[in-house]
Amino acid sequence: MFAEALRTYRDLDGQRDQGGPKWFYPKCHQQPGNTECGYYVISWMQTIISNGKTTGFGNYWKTEEPYSQDDLDSTRDMLARYLLEHGSLAS
């Protein structure tokens, strides 16, 4: 579906078809359950932003092991401090 949308966009923009997108699947920590996904995404976003790069994601994580409870607690604390300091996004 995405590949078709990209092809349509390139057609409308007058760009030559360069073939489909080349997908890259870096290793990253895998959540063990259904409730941790938000903390995983926030942790990944923080890692990417703090490194200031938009490429080379395969170099950030070398494992698919789940985060430890201490890692999840640290991410939760960081998010809580940020929201307390900057206010809720729901306001």
All heavy atoms as an XYZ file, in Angstrom:
741
protein
N       0.815     -1.185      0.000
C       0.000      0.000      0.000
C       0.866      1.259      0.000
O       0.630      2.174     -0.755
C      -0.943     -0.041      1.186
C      -1.897      1.110      1.230
S      -3.107      0.860      2.524
C      -4.521      1.488      1.719
N       1.885      1.288      0.866
C       2.765      2.446      0.916
C       3.533      2.591     -0.395
O       3.692      3.693     -0.913
C       3.733      2.347      2.094
C       4.714      3.483      2.135
C       4.337      4.712      2.640
C       6.001      3.322      1.653
C       5.232      5.771      2.664
C       6.898      4.370      1.666
C       6.516      5.608      2.179
N       4.008      1.463     -0.927
C       4.769      1.502     -2.174
C       3.913      2.073     -3.303
O       4.402      2.865     -4.130
C       5.276      0.110     -2.536
N       2.634      1.713     -3.354
C       1.730      2.241     -4.381
C       1.521      3.750     -4.201
O       1.514      4.515     -5.166
C       0.395      1.506     -4.341
C      -0.573      1.946     -5.411
C      -0.062      1.693     -6.836
O       0.688      0.717     -7.035
O      -0.414      2.472     -7.721
N       1.354      4.190     -2.954
C       1.191      5.627     -2.688
C       2.439      6.391     -3.087
O       2.362      7.476     -3.676
C       0.867      5.856     -1.211
N       3.608      5.847     -2.812
C       4.860      6.499     -3.188
C       4.986      6.580     -4.711
O       5.385      7.611     -5.266
C       6.042      5.734     -2.593
C       7.433      6.305     -2.843
C       7.552      7.726     -2.292
C       8.490      5.402     -2.220
N       4.612      5.513     -5.398
C       4.660      5.503     -6.864
C       3.710      6.551     -7.435
O       4.061      7.307     -8.345
C       4.310      4.099     -7.374
C       4.600      3.881     -8.826
C       4.419      2.440     -9.315
N       3.849      1.468     -8.412
C       4.561      0.643     -7.602
N       5.874      0.702     -7.605
N       3.961     -0.235     -6.829
N       2.501      6.661     -6.878
C       1.527      7.665     -7.328
C       2.056      9.069     -7.085
O       1.960      9.947     -7.949
C       0.179      7.467     -6.611
O      -0.295      6.145     -6.893
C      -0.843      8.493     -7.061
N       2.644      9.307     -5.919
C       3.213     10.622     -5.610
C       4.300     10.987     -6.617
O       4.336     12.099     -7.141
C       3.783     10.636     -4.188
C       4.619     11.858     -3.904
C       4.021     13.094     -3.661
C       6.007     11.791     -3.905
C       4.778     14.219     -3.428
C       6.775     12.903     -3.668
C       6.161     14.123     -3.426
O       6.921     15.233     -3.200
N       5.184     10.043     -6.904
C       6.264     10.327     -7.856
C       5.707     10.604     -9.253
O       6.203     11.462     -9.960
C       7.250      9.166     -7.883
C       8.108      9.103     -6.654
C       9.071      7.944     -6.700
N       9.953      7.952     -5.557
C      10.541      6.872     -5.080
N      10.374      5.703     -5.666
N      11.319      6.953     -4.031
N       4.664      9.863     -9.641
C       4.036     10.103    -10.942
C       3.463     11.514    -11.014
O       3.642     12.234    -11.997
C       2.933      9.086    -11.224
C       3.476      7.700    -11.535
O       4.689      7.576    -11.820
O       2.683      6.737    -11.479
N       2.747     11.913     -9.968
C       2.124     13.243     -9.955
C       3.167     14.354     -9.890
O       2.947     15.444    -10.395
C       1.165     13.367     -8.765
C      -0.080     12.488     -8.833
C      -0.854     12.578     -7.514
C      -0.960     12.887     -9.997
N       4.304     14.055     -9.268
C       5.367     15.052     -9.116
C       6.309     15.063    -10.321
O       7.223     15.875    -10.387
C       6.148     14.759     -7.833
C       6.970     15.936     -7.359
O       6.502     17.084     -7.501
O       8.083     15.701     -6.853
N       6.075     14.162    -11.280
C       6.906     14.107    -12.480
C       8.244     13.434    -12.272
O       9.146     13.565    -13.093
N       8.402     12.719    -11.183
C       9.659     12.026    -10.918
C       9.646     10.667    -11.598
O       8.621     10.031    -11.727
C       9.861     11.827     -9.409
C       9.988     13.103     -8.636
C      10.148     12.816     -7.150
O      10.518     11.731     -6.738
N       9.854     13.821     -6.345
N      10.798     10.243    -12.032
C      10.937      8.929    -12.636
C      10.795      7.855    -11.560
O      11.266      8.018    -10.440
C      12.327      8.825    -13.270
C      12.532      7.645    -14.170
C      13.903      7.716    -14.754
N      14.852      7.664    -13.638
C      15.857      6.820    -13.549
N      16.098      5.994    -14.515
N      16.661      6.804    -12.511
N      10.113      6.761    -11.887
C       9.928      5.671    -10.929
C      11.279      5.045    -10.624
O      11.994      4.614    -11.512
C       8.964      4.632    -11.496
C       8.617      3.565    -10.468
O       8.913      3.772     -9.276
O       8.044      2.543    -10.865
N      11.641      5.058     -9.360
C      12.932      4.518     -8.926
C      12.770      3.155     -8.279
O      13.644      2.691     -7.564
C      13.574      5.491     -7.939
C      13.782      6.860     -8.530
C      14.112      7.894     -7.465
O      14.066      7.616     -6.278
N      14.443      9.079     -7.897
N      11.653      2.520     -8.538
C      11.391      1.233     -7.902
C      10.770      1.444     -6.538
O      10.544      2.563     -6.097
N      10.489      0.357     -5.861
C       9.860      0.436     -4.550
C      10.829      0.889     -3.475
O      12.042      0.945     -3.686
N      10.287      1.238     -2.322
C      11.160      1.636     -1.210
C      12.007      0.464     -0.742
O      11.608     -0.698     -0.871
C      10.177      2.080     -0.123
C       8.882      1.445     -0.472
C       8.876      1.261     -1.955
N      13.161      0.763     -0.228
C      14.041     -0.261      0.319
C      13.880     -0.228      1.833
O      14.325      0.703      2.487
C      15.483      0.002     -0.096
C      15.688     -0.173     -1.586
C      17.096      0.208     -1.998
C      17.316      0.031     -3.461
N      16.484      0.836     -4.322
N      13.212     -1.234      2.366
C      12.916     -1.277      3.785
C      14.123     -1.752      4.560
O      14.884     -2.600      4.118
C      11.731     -2.201      4.054
C      10.488     -1.716      3.410
C       9.877     -2.231      2.315
C       9.703     -0.579      3.801
N       8.762     -1.495      2.003
C       8.629     -0.483      2.891
C       9.808      0.364      4.806
C       7.664      0.519      2.987
C       8.845      1.364      4.895
C       7.793      1.427      3.993
N      14.296     -1.193      5.740
C      15.393     -1.531      6.630
C      14.788     -1.905      7.979
O      13.964     -1.165      8.516
C      16.332     -0.325      6.773
C      17.406     -0.503      7.788
C      18.417     -1.418      7.586
C      17.407      0.248      8.938
C      19.407     -1.589      8.529
C      18.397      0.089      9.890
C      19.400     -0.837      9.680
N      15.141     -3.041      8.508
C      14.588     -3.520      9.768
C      15.701     -3.640     10.810
O      16.343     -4.678     10.929
C      13.912     -4.879      9.580
C      12.751     -4.829      8.613
C      12.912     -5.151      7.273
C      11.496     -4.418      9.042
C      11.845     -5.089      6.392
C      10.425     -4.355      8.167
C      10.617     -4.690      6.842
O       9.562     -4.622      5.979
N      15.964     -2.551     11.551
C      17.026     -2.629     12.560
C      16.601     -3.483     13.735
O      15.409     -3.639     14.005
C      17.201     -1.171     13.004
C      15.874     -0.544     12.744
C      15.315     -1.250     11.536
N      17.575     -4.039     14.416
C      17.269     -4.739     15.657
C      16.900     -3.698     16.697
O      17.479     -2.615     16.745
C      18.480     -5.520     16.153
C      18.708     -6.813     15.448
C      19.789     -7.596     16.143
C      19.955     -8.939     15.481
N      20.949     -9.753     16.158
N      15.944     -4.025     17.534
C      15.589     -3.140     18.635
C      14.939     -3.970     19.727
O      14.503     -5.086     19.490
C      14.668     -2.017     18.180
S      13.122     -2.586     17.467
N      14.911     -3.415     20.918
C      14.330     -4.115     22.059
C      12.873     -4.470     21.758
O      12.119     -3.645     21.254
C      14.409     -3.242     23.308
C      15.806     -2.878     23.673
N      16.623     -3.731     24.352
C      16.534     -1.760     23.440
C      17.799     -3.163     24.530
N      17.764     -1.961     23.981
N      12.486     -5.704     22.081
C      11.124     -6.175     21.832
C      10.357     -6.235     23.148
O      10.838     -6.808     24.117
C      11.152     -7.565     21.194
C      11.885     -7.604     19.863
C      11.175     -6.822     18.787
O       9.994     -7.028     18.553
N      11.893     -5.925     18.143
N       9.182     -5.634     23.162
C       8.370     -5.654     24.381
C       7.792     -7.038     24.602
O       7.392     -7.708     23.656
C       7.266     -4.616     24.298
C       6.223     -4.949     23.243
C       5.327     -3.781     22.926
O       5.809     -2.709     22.643
N       4.035     -3.999     22.984
N       7.737     -7.479     25.864
C       7.230     -8.820     26.140
C       5.707     -8.894     26.225
O       5.137     -9.963     26.072
C       7.849     -9.150     27.504
C       8.035     -7.825     28.151
C       8.338     -6.850     27.031
N       5.030     -7.780     26.454
C       3.581     -7.817     26.636
C       2.879     -6.789     25.770
O       3.439     -6.289     24.794
N       1.647     -6.473     26.158
C       0.827     -5.553     25.372
C       0.750     -4.145     25.946
O       0.145     -3.278     25.345
C      -0.601     -6.104     25.265
C      -0.649     -7.408     24.515
O       0.092     -7.602     23.562
N      -1.503     -8.309     24.942
N       1.334     -3.907     27.106
C       1.141     -2.617     27.772
C       2.368     -1.722     27.786
O       2.278     -0.584     28.209
C       0.686     -2.839     29.227
O       1.696     -3.597     29.913
C      -0.645     -3.577     29.282
N       3.493     -2.214     27.326
C       4.737     -1.447     27.428
C       5.072     -0.641     26.178
O       6.046      0.109     26.166
C       5.934     -2.380     27.698
C       5.788     -3.294     28.869
C       5.196     -4.639     28.484
O       4.746     -4.801     27.341
O       5.170     -5.527     29.343
N       4.296     -0.753     25.115
C       4.705     -0.198     23.820
C       4.981      1.301     23.875
O       5.935      1.781     23.276
C       3.696     -0.515     22.732
S       2.081      0.223     22.967
N       4.192      2.058     24.603
C       4.414      3.499     24.686
C       5.762      3.837     25.284
O       6.456      4.745     24.820
N       6.164      3.098     26.313
C       7.459      3.348     26.938
C       8.600      2.974     25.993
O       9.628      3.644     25.956
C       7.579      2.577     28.254
C       6.567      3.042     29.266
C       5.512      2.223     29.644
C       6.647      4.311     29.824
C       4.571      2.657     30.559
C       5.714      4.753     30.733
C       4.677      3.926     31.098
O       3.744      4.359     31.995
N       8.422      1.929     25.216
C       9.438      1.541     24.245
C       9.585      2.630     23.172
O      10.694      3.032     22.838
C       9.086      0.195     23.602
C       9.523     -0.995     24.424
C       8.962     -1.254     25.667
C      10.499     -1.853     23.962
C       9.366     -2.338     26.425
C      10.910     -2.956     24.700
C      10.341     -3.183     25.943
O      10.751     -4.258     26.685
N       8.480      3.099     22.636
C       8.528      4.124     21.593
C       9.161      5.406     22.136
O      10.021      6.018     21.489
C       7.121      4.401     21.014
C       7.130      5.608     20.098
C       6.604      3.173     20.277
N       8.764      5.827     23.329
C       9.340      7.036     23.927
C      10.836      6.867     24.140
O      11.628      7.770     23.865
C       8.627      7.371     25.249
C       7.217      7.871     24.945
C       9.411      8.411     26.051
C       6.321      7.976     26.155
N      11.249      5.696     24.604
C      12.671      5.442     24.817
C      13.442      5.508     23.497
O      14.519      6.095     23.422
C      12.867      4.085     25.484
O      14.231      3.819     25.675
N      12.881      4.902     22.434
C      13.548      4.949     21.124
C      13.626      6.380     20.605
O      14.643      6.803     20.067
C      12.815      4.076     20.112
C      12.807      2.617     20.446
C      13.783      1.910     21.103
C      11.778      1.685     20.144
N      13.414      0.611     21.231
C      12.188      0.423     20.653
C      10.559      1.773     19.499
C      11.416     -0.715     20.519
C       9.793      0.624     19.381
C      10.223     -0.591     19.878
N      12.529      7.134     20.754
C      12.523      8.530     20.289
C      13.581      9.339     21.032
O      14.311     10.126     20.427
C      11.137      9.147     20.496
C      10.094      8.605     19.546
S       8.398      9.104     19.917
C       8.533     10.831     20.226
N      13.681      9.140     22.338
C      14.667      9.863     23.130
C      16.081      9.513     22.671
O      16.937     10.374     22.547
C      14.461      9.544     24.623
C      15.183     10.468     25.566
C      16.589     10.023     25.894
O      16.923      8.844     25.777
N      17.414     10.960     26.274
N      16.331      8.248     22.387
C      17.652      7.821     21.918
C      17.978      8.454     20.573
O      19.073      8.982     20.370
C      17.710      6.282     21.800
O      17.474      5.721     23.090
C      19.048      5.816     21.269
N      17.029      8.433     19.646
C      17.259      8.999     18.313
C      17.488     10.497     18.401
O      18.441     11.042     17.822
C      16.077      8.667     17.379
C      16.058      7.160     17.086
C      16.157      9.475     16.087
C      14.786      6.674     16.422
N      16.652     11.203     19.151
C      16.771     12.662     19.257
C      18.071     13.059     19.949
O      18.753     13.988     19.524
C      15.540     13.249     19.976
C      14.311     13.098     19.084
C      15.766     14.706     20.359
C      13.001     13.363     19.779
N      18.424     12.355     21.023
C      19.634     12.725     21.755
C      20.890     12.477     20.929
O      21.910     13.128     21.150
C      19.711     11.987     23.087
O      19.893     10.603     22.879
N      20.830     11.555     19.956
C      21.977     11.320     19.079
C      22.008     12.292     17.909
O      23.019     12.392     17.218
C      21.980      9.876     18.569
C      22.464      8.906     19.606
O      23.568      9.038     20.101
N      21.632      7.954     19.971
N      20.896     12.987     17.662
C      20.858     14.019     16.629
C      21.051     13.509     15.213
O      21.495     14.249     14.352
N      20.721     12.262     14.963
C      20.915     11.706     13.625
C      19.589     11.209     13.076
O      18.690     10.837     13.807
C      21.913     10.556     13.660
C      23.301     10.991     14.051
C      24.246      9.831     13.975
C      25.652     10.282     14.329
N      26.606      9.205     14.223
N      19.486     11.188     11.762
C      18.291     10.660     11.108
C      18.607      9.426     10.273
O      17.752      8.930      9.571
C      17.638     11.721     10.202
O      18.616     12.152      9.244
C      17.159     12.905     11.014
N      19.842      8.960     10.348
C      20.236      7.738      9.642
C      21.062      6.877     10.589
O      21.471      7.321     11.649
C      21.069      8.055      8.388
O      22.252      8.754      8.793
C      20.292      8.891      7.390
N      21.329      5.670     10.181
C      22.173      4.784     10.970
C      21.479      4.174     12.167
O      22.114      3.858     13.165
N      20.159      3.989     12.078
C      19.412      3.463     13.216
C      19.874      2.061     13.612
O      19.708      1.666     14.751
C      17.911      3.447     12.933
C      17.356      4.821     12.697
C      16.746      5.140     11.497
C      17.454      5.793     13.660
C      16.238      6.402     11.275
C      16.953      7.063     13.456
C      16.340      7.365     12.255
N      20.430      1.327     12.690
C      20.907     -0.013     13.009
C      22.048     -0.018     14.003
O      22.354     -1.037     14.602
N      22.673      1.152     14.200
C      23.784      1.238     15.142
C      23.340      1.568     16.561
O      24.141      1.522     17.476
C      24.778      2.301     14.672
C      25.380      1.949     13.335
O      25.642      0.783     13.061
N      25.572      2.933     12.490
N      22.083      1.933     16.752
C      21.613      2.336     18.080
C      21.386      1.148     18.995
O      21.662      1.198     20.171
C      20.320      3.135     17.989
C      20.471      4.496     17.356
C      19.419      5.076     16.686
C      21.655      5.212     17.432
C      19.538      6.331     16.107
C      21.790      6.455     16.855
C      20.723      7.014     16.200
O      20.845      8.238     15.629
N      20.801      0.107     18.477
C      20.445     -1.052     19.293
C      21.019     -2.296     18.645
O      20.967     -2.465     17.452
C      18.929     -1.185     19.413
C      18.290      0.061     19.910
C      18.243      0.482     21.198
C      17.623      1.063     19.142
N      17.590      1.684     21.277
C      17.193      2.065     20.029
C      17.345      1.214     17.785
C      16.511      3.194     19.612
C      16.661      2.332     17.367
C      16.254      3.307     18.282
N      21.549     -3.158     19.460
C      22.170     -4.378     18.943
C      21.465     -5.634     19.432
O      21.941     -6.735     19.224
C      23.639     -4.441     19.392
C      24.473     -3.266     18.958
C      24.765     -3.314     17.498
C      25.747     -2.200     17.147
N      25.816     -1.931     15.758
N      20.332     -5.467     20.095
C      19.668     -6.613     20.707
C      18.157     -6.502     20.581
O      17.640     -5.402     20.397
C      20.057     -6.731     22.194
O      19.413     -7.874     22.753
C      19.657     -5.490     22.973
N      17.512     -7.621     20.673
C      16.053     -7.649     20.698
C      15.541     -8.019     22.090
O      14.359     -8.263     22.279
C      15.530     -8.622     19.644
C      15.840     -8.162     18.230
C      15.314     -9.097     17.155
O      14.734    -10.140     17.495
O      15.510     -8.782     15.975
N      16.452     -8.038     23.064
C      16.060     -8.350     24.439
C      15.129     -7.269     24.975
O      15.312     -6.089     24.674
C      17.295     -8.441     25.341
C      18.180     -9.623     25.040
C      17.495    -10.941     25.322
O      16.845    -11.063     26.383
O      17.602    -11.846     24.480
N      14.148     -7.626     25.789
C      13.265     -6.611     26.373
C      14.046     -5.682     27.296
O      15.098     -6.047     27.826
C      12.253     -7.419     27.189
C      12.421     -8.834     26.794
C      13.779     -8.978     26.192
N      13.533     -4.469     27.473
C      14.101     -3.565     28.469
C      13.889     -4.153     29.853
O      12.896     -4.837     30.108
C      13.423     -2.199     28.421
C      13.872     -1.303     27.298
C      12.947     -0.745     26.431
C      15.211     -0.996     27.117
C      13.343      0.088     25.394
C      15.625     -0.162     26.091
C      14.688      0.381     25.238
O      15.094      1.205     24.227
N      14.787     -3.843     30.764
C      14.613     -4.270     32.150
C      13.544     -3.393     32.812
O      13.204     -2.323     32.307
C      15.936     -4.137     32.918
O      16.258     -2.764     33.085
N      13.049     -3.833     33.951
C      12.071     -3.025     34.685
C      12.693     -1.680     35.095
O      12.027     -0.653     35.072
C      11.554     -3.774     35.911
C      10.398     -3.068     36.592
C       9.188     -2.911     35.669
O       8.757     -3.866     35.037
N       8.643     -1.706     35.583
N      13.986     -1.680     35.425
C      14.667     -0.424     35.765
C      14.688      0.531     34.577
O      14.503      1.736     34.736
C      16.101     -0.690     36.238
C      16.167     -1.284     37.632
O      15.166     -1.189     38.379
O      17.231     -1.834     37.974
N      14.915     -0.002     33.366
C      14.898      0.838     32.161
C      13.510      1.435     31.939
O      13.382      2.623     31.620
C      15.305      0.029     30.920
C      16.768     -0.372     30.929
O      17.588      0.341     31.537
O      17.083     -1.415     30.326
N      12.476      0.614     32.093
C      11.104      1.107     31.920
C      10.766      2.153     32.982
O      10.147      3.175     32.676
C      10.106     -0.045     31.965
C      10.169     -1.025     30.793
C       9.216     -2.187     31.034
C       9.861     -0.340     29.489
N      11.180      1.908     34.227
C      10.928      2.874     35.293
C      11.638      4.197     35.018
O      11.084      5.276     35.253
C      11.380      2.319     36.648
C      10.508      1.171     37.135
O       9.374      0.998     36.605
O      10.956      0.446     38.042
N      12.864      4.126     34.499
C      13.618      5.337     34.166
C      12.907      6.129     33.068
O      12.805      7.365     33.143
C      15.027      4.951     33.723
O      15.740      6.071     33.294
N      12.402      5.445     32.054
C      11.668      6.114     30.977
C      10.381      6.731     31.522
O      10.045      7.881     31.193
C      11.334      5.116     29.853
O      12.551      4.601     29.324
C      10.528      5.765     28.740
N       9.689      6.016     32.368
C       8.450      6.525     32.979
C       8.742      7.774     33.824
O       8.028      8.774     33.742
C       7.817      5.438     33.844
C       6.476      5.821     34.427
C       5.881      4.717     35.281
N       5.653      3.497     34.518
C       6.274      2.337     34.733
N       7.155      2.225     35.696
N       6.001      1.284     34.002
N       9.826      7.735     34.603
C      10.199      8.890     35.430
C      10.569     10.093     34.570
O      10.189     11.227     34.872
C      11.368      8.537     36.350
C      10.989      7.545     37.437
O       9.778      7.332     37.671
O      11.915      6.975     38.047
N      11.324      9.855     33.477
C      11.711     10.942     32.583
C      10.476     11.596     31.968
O      10.367     12.821     31.926
C      12.630     10.420     31.468
C      13.123     11.492     30.535
S      12.888     11.310     28.744
C      12.102      9.818     28.426
N       9.515     10.797     31.530
C       8.293     11.320     30.932
C       7.472     12.093     31.964
O       6.975     13.184     31.675
C       7.456     10.193     30.332
C       6.120     10.606     29.717
C       6.329     11.596     28.585
C       5.370      9.378     29.249
N       7.354     11.560     33.170
C       6.595     12.241     34.221
C       7.229     13.590     34.560
O       6.523     14.601     34.689
C       6.516     11.359     35.465
N       8.561     13.628     34.676
C       9.251     14.907     34.958
C       9.011     15.907     33.834
O       8.767     17.085     34.080
C      10.746     14.670     35.154
C      11.130     14.159     36.525
C      12.635     14.219     36.764
N      13.425     13.585     35.725
C      13.700     12.280     35.679
N      13.245     11.476     36.615
N      14.439     11.781     34.710
N       9.079     15.440     32.604
C       8.857     16.334     31.467
C       7.443     16.911     31.495
O       7.246     18.108     31.320
C       9.097     15.595     30.151
C       8.867     16.484     28.952
C       9.887     17.283     28.458
C       7.625     16.536     28.330
C       9.687     18.112     27.378
C       7.401     17.373     27.244
C       8.431     18.153     26.777
O       8.226     18.988     25.727
N       6.450     16.050     31.710
C       5.059     16.524     31.719
C       4.794     17.460     32.883
O       4.050     18.442     32.756
C       4.098     15.349     31.738
C       4.039     14.533     30.446
C       3.152     13.314     30.620
C       3.609     15.369     29.269
N       5.394     17.206     34.046
C       5.235     18.098     35.187
C       5.884     19.458     34.925
O       5.350     20.491     35.312
C       5.817     17.465     36.450
C       5.007     16.317     37.039
C       5.791     15.639     38.158
C       3.648     16.821     37.548
N       7.004     19.445     34.246
C       7.718     20.690     33.959
C       7.075     21.489     32.840
O       6.986     22.713     32.884
C       9.173     20.376     33.591
C      10.027     21.604     33.366
C      11.476     21.249     33.068
O      11.973     20.276     33.639
O      12.088     21.959     32.249
N       6.589     20.818     31.811
C       6.081     21.494     30.612
C       4.565     21.473     30.499
O       4.026     22.029     29.546
C       6.699     20.870     29.353
C       8.181     21.022     29.315
N       8.805     22.210     29.040
C       9.175     20.125     29.544
C      10.114     22.044     29.079
N      10.367     20.783     29.393
N       3.909     20.812     31.411
C       2.456     20.746     31.364
C       1.974     19.584     30.528
O       2.686     19.024     29.710
N       0.759     19.231     30.751
C       0.147     18.111     30.052
C      -0.124     18.475     28.600
O      -0.462     19.620     28.282
C      -1.163     17.720     30.737
O      -1.839     16.753     29.950
N      -0.029     17.525     27.725
C      -0.346     17.753     26.310
C      -1.840     17.871     26.099
O      -2.284     18.355     25.069
C       0.215     16.598     25.468
C       1.721     16.427     25.512
C       2.126     15.199     24.700
C       2.442     17.649     24.986
N      -2.634     17.433     27.065
C      -4.098     17.456     26.920
C      -4.687     18.833     27.221
O      -5.859     19.060     26.980
C      -4.722     16.420     27.863
N      -3.908     19.740     27.764
C      -4.424     21.070     28.127
C      -4.800     21.895     26.933
O      -4.246     21.889     25.916
C      -3.378     21.835     28.929
O      -3.100     21.150     30.119
